[in-house]
Amino acid sequence: MKFEFHAVDKKQKPVITEETGEYTAGHVNNFIDCVKSRKPANADVLIGHRSAQASHLGNIAYCRSGGSSSIRSGKRDPGESKFATAADCRIE
């Protein structure tokens, strides 16, 4: 599997890495084992949520700073992990 990481600065070359192996099967097997045994999964749900949230907020910040698109100036409620209204995060 090939991964490309692109810097915000367009002058920098992308970093390309190649990985071998199957990554999905382990997650699927762990999920099925957890359903059967009712034990917690290897990957905590809240940690996954926060990791994805950090990426999404980074993309929003990039767009607001004049990146590939513009997003309205939204009021975000950090305690609720969401924007105040749906219109606050709409891409224009």
Residue frames relative to the residue before (quaternion, step in Angstrom):
aa qw qx qy qz dx dy dz
M 1.0000 0.0000 0.0000 0.0000 0.00 0.00 0.00
K 0.2366 -0.7843 0.5648 0.0995 3.57 -0.91 0.93
F 0.1066 -0.7849 0.6095 0.0331 3.56 -0.92 0.97
E 0.1204 -0.7738 0.6186 0.0635 3.56 -1.06 0.84
F 0.1078 -0.7742 0.6226 0.0386 3.54 -0.93 0.98
H 0.1414 -0.8100 0.5683 0.0301 3.55 -0.68 1.18
A 0.3913 -0.7115 0.5403 0.2209 3.55 -0.92 0.97
V 0.6026 -0.5479 0.4302 0.3894 3.55 -1.23 0.46
D 0.6529 0.4809 -0.2993 0.5029 3.58 1.07 -0.79
K 0.3732 -0.7756 0.4699 0.1956 3.57 -0.42 1.23
K 0.5834 0.5993 -0.3697 0.4047 3.60 1.22 -0.33
Q 0.6414 0.5276 -0.3235 0.4533 3.58 1.19 -0.51
K 0.4704 -0.6645 0.5026 0.2909 3.54 -1.09 0.74
P 0.5232 -0.6263 0.4608 0.3489 3.61 -1.08 0.60
V 0.3850 -0.6758 0.5763 0.2507 3.55 -1.22 0.59
I 0.0920 -0.8055 0.5854 0.0077 3.57 -0.71 1.10
T 0.0144 -0.7865 0.6172 -0.0176 3.55 -0.85 1.03
E 0.2053 -0.7584 0.6047 0.1303 3.54 -1.18 0.57
E 0.0863 -0.7825 0.6166 0.0077 3.53 -0.92 1.00
T 0.2221 -0.7625 0.5907 0.1421 3.54 -1.11 0.65
G 0.6124 0.5589 -0.4129 0.3771 3.55 -1.18 0.49
E 0.4638 -0.6520 0.5306 0.2799 3.50 -1.37 0.22
Y 0.1935 -0.8206 0.5320 0.0792 3.57 -0.61 1.13
T 0.6379 0.5623 -0.3268 0.4124 3.58 1.08 -0.63
A 0.6243 0.5863 -0.3511 0.3784 3.61 0.89 -0.87
G 0.6517 0.5239 -0.3223 0.4437 3.61 0.92 -0.80
H 0.6597 0.4978 -0.3022 0.4751 3.58 1.00 -0.84
V 0.6568 0.5087 -0.3081 0.4637 3.57 0.94 -0.89
N 0.6651 0.5015 -0.3045 0.4620 3.59 0.89 -0.90
N 0.6457 0.5094 -0.3224 0.4687 3.58 0.99 -0.80
F 0.6398 0.5251 -0.3270 0.4561 3.60 0.97 -0.82
I 0.6672 0.4946 -0.3035 0.4670 3.60 0.88 -0.91
D 0.6376 0.5198 -0.3236 0.4675 3.60 1.00 -0.81
C 0.6575 0.5110 -0.3050 0.4622 3.59 1.02 -0.79
V 0.6247 0.5234 -0.3382 0.4705 3.58 1.03 -0.74
K 0.6805 0.4921 -0.2866 0.4611 3.58 0.94 -0.89
S 0.7922 0.3449 -0.1622 0.4766 3.59 0.82 -0.99
R 0.3310 -0.7564 0.4834 0.2909 3.60 1.28 -0.41
K 0.4301 0.6671 -0.4825 0.3705 3.59 1.17 0.56
P 0.5984 -0.5663 0.4083 0.3932 3.62 -1.17 0.42
A 0.5390 -0.6258 0.4676 0.3150 3.54 -1.20 0.61
N 0.6439 -0.5086 0.4027 0.4056 3.58 -1.29 0.28
A 0.7514 0.2969 -0.1618 0.5666 3.57 1.02 -0.84
D 0.3814 -0.7390 0.5141 0.2101 3.57 -0.64 1.14
V 0.5341 -0.6569 0.4350 0.3067 3.57 -0.93 0.94
L 0.6711 0.5018 -0.3116 0.4481 3.61 0.87 -0.88
I 0.6303 0.5182 -0.3379 0.4690 3.59 1.02 -0.74
G 0.6448 0.5104 -0.3160 0.4731 3.60 0.98 -0.80
H 0.6386 0.5265 -0.3185 0.4621 3.57 1.01 -0.85
R 0.6910 0.4745 -0.2828 0.4662 3.58 0.84 -0.96
S 0.6229 0.5366 -0.3418 0.4552 3.59 1.03 -0.70
A 0.6731 0.4739 -0.2902 0.4881 3.57 0.92 -0.90
Q 0.6284 0.5482 -0.3338 0.4394 3.57 1.00 -0.81
A 0.6384 0.5262 -0.3301 0.4545 3.58 0.97 -0.82
S 0.6533 0.5044 -0.3127 0.4701 3.59 0.98 -0.80
H 0.6603 0.5070 -0.3122 0.4577 3.58 0.91 -0.88
L 0.6661 0.4892 -0.3063 0.4724 3.59 0.93 -0.85
G 0.6137 0.5348 -0.3442 0.4680 3.58 1.10 -0.64
N 0.6527 0.5015 -0.3107 0.4754 3.58 0.99 -0.80
I 0.6359 0.5174 -0.3275 0.4697 3.58 1.01 -0.78
A 0.6524 0.5076 -0.3127 0.4678 3.59 0.94 -0.86
Y 0.6343 0.5259 -0.3261 0.4634 3.57 1.00 -0.81
C 0.6719 0.4937 -0.3007 0.4630 3.57 0.89 -0.88
R 0.6570 0.5142 -0.3137 0.4534 3.58 0.99 -0.79
S 0.6859 0.4926 -0.2892 0.4509 3.57 1.08 -0.66
G 0.6719 -0.5017 0.3037 0.4523 3.58 1.22 0.21
G 0.3260 0.7593 -0.4969 0.2651 3.55 1.18 0.53
S 0.8507 -0.1978 0.1288 0.4696 3.56 -1.13 -0.66
S 0.7898 0.0290 -0.0282 0.6120 3.61 1.12 -0.46
S 0.3974 -0.7052 0.5197 0.2733 3.57 -1.21 0.14
I 0.1671 -0.7610 0.6214 0.0825 3.53 -1.11 0.77
R 0.5651 -0.6098 0.4338 0.3475 3.55 -1.00 0.80
S 0.5365 -0.5931 0.4830 0.3565 3.52 -1.19 0.52
G 0.0699 -0.8490 0.5237 -0.0107 3.56 -0.18 1.28
K 0.3753 -0.6825 0.5777 0.2440 3.51 -1.21 0.61
R 0.1321 -0.8151 0.5630 0.0333 3.55 -0.53 1.19
D 0.2477 -0.7479 0.6002 0.1380 3.55 -0.97 0.91
P 0.2840 -0.8091 0.4827 0.1780 3.64 -0.11 1.22
G 0.6151 0.5590 -0.3547 0.4282 3.59 1.09 -0.57
E 0.7321 0.3934 -0.2121 0.5140 3.55 1.13 -0.66
S 0.3354 -0.7670 0.4774 0.2671 3.62 1.29 -0.17
K 0.6786 0.4151 -0.3146 0.5179 3.55 0.96 0.84
F 0.5657 -0.5585 0.4711 0.3823 3.53 -1.33 0.18
A 0.6467 -0.5374 0.3683 0.3965 3.56 -1.18 0.51
T 0.7871 -0.0102 0.0142 0.6166 3.59 0.99 -0.83
A 0.6343 -0.5317 0.3918 0.4018 3.55 -1.22 0.38
A 0.6266 0.5539 -0.3403 0.4300 3.59 1.07 -0.69
D 0.5928 0.6000 -0.3625 0.3965 3.60 1.17 -0.54
C 0.7763 0.3057 -0.1825 0.5202 3.62 1.08 -0.47
R 0.3757 0.7370 -0.4835 0.2863 3.60 1.18 0.34
I 0.3801 -0.7015 0.5569 0.2310 3.56 -0.98 0.88
E 0.2421 -0.7856 0.5555 0.1251 3.56 -0.86 0.98
